[in-house]
């Protein structure tokens, strides 16, 4: 099932995408779904970020090939956690704003994102599926020069618009082995599979939930594979994940 968040002239709603239509649901997508009876052509709505999380917890250095391309000798023994603010989240078709006054190198990082479905804490890996609503595509946009300059990642990864999510939440995908690609202006830059994650989705849910309580709608970004690189103003970047969907955003200059 694909759960989307969408806008019309009448406001914002959640809905279930079925082929070329979206069936609106009442309230939120957590728990049993109640359909309102409203069904709209998908072409007549604007897809938004599928969720507005209270927090986005991201994982660094979670593909061995990316660890090597970043110049590190060996992967970390444990997941590396960092946070992106909820204000960084944008949806499909929205623009990534390049902060030219502050950064000269902004990179794409295509990733599988996990959307939490209920409040949880200290979840064992064996029960991680019970607290996951589904999966979506993410782009962990990063000001690479600021990441190096600051020696920590908050500013580099926290700009407004630096966390595109979408196009919807796929509830039935198996995250164990999905193809993930990132393309810029139609040219494939990243091409990997989630089976190459050093720490898989259940392990990440366990690890993160040992640190903090996760709330419905919270997002865990699982890490990016090799092939990261710079974006320029005017570029169009697309993250595609098998059995999930494609997320496309254009890069513009920040005012």
C-alpha positions, 0 to 999 in steps of 0.5 A, a space after each residue: 500500500 502506498 500512503 501519500 500526503 497531498 494537497 488540493 485547493 481544499 487543503 491537505 489530506 492523506 490518501 492511498 495511491 491506487 494506480 492513477 488515483 488517490 483515495 483520501 483517508 480521515 486523519 492520519 495514517 497511523 493505525 486503522 485507516 478510515 476512507 472518506 469516500 473521496 477519490 481523486 485523479 493522481 494528476 489533479 493533486 500535488 504530492 507533498 512530503 509523505 510525512 512531517 516527522 518530529 525528527 529525522 535521524 540519519 546514519 552515516 558511513 553505512 555502505 563500505 564503498 561510501 566509507 572508502 570513497 570518503 577516505 576512511 580506512 575502515 567502517 565504524 563498528 557501530 552506526 554513526 547517528 546524526 540528526 536533520 531538523 524537521 524544517 529540512 524536509 520537503 516533498 517531491 517536486 519541491 526545490 532544493 535551495 543551494 545556499 551560495 553565500 555559505 557553501 561552494 559544494 552541495 552534494 546529493 546522497 540518495 537513501 532509503 528512509 524508514 518511517 516509524 508507525 508507532 511510539 516505541 523505545 528499546 525495540 529489539 531487531 527481531 520486532 522492528 517490523 512491528 513499529 515500521 509504517 513503511 519506506 520512502 525515498 530520501 536525499 540527504 543533501 549535504 554542504 560537503 565543504 561545511 561538513 569538512 570545515 565544521 568537523 561535525 555535520 549539523 550545519 552541513 546537513 541541516 539547511 532548509 530543503 536539505 531533506 527531500 522525502 517522497 513520493 509516498 510511503 510504501 508499506 509492503 516493501 522488503 528493505 533487505 535487498 532493494 535497488 537504489 539509484 540516484 541520477 542527476 539530469 538523467 545520468 546515473 551517479 549512484 547504483 547499489 542495493 540495500 543488501 550492502 548496508 553495513 547495518 540493516 534496517 532492523 539493526 538500525 531501529 534497535 540501535 536508534 530506539 535504544 537512544 531515544 523514543 521514536 514517535 509516529 512519523 519519525 524518519 530514519 535515513 539508512 545511509 548512502 552508497 558510493 557515488 556521491 557528488 556535487 549539484 549545481 543550480 538548475 540540476 534535477 536529481 532523482 532518487 529511485 528505490 525498487 518497489 518504493 518509487 522515485 523522488 525528483 527535485 530541482 536545485 535553485 539558488 537560495 534567496 
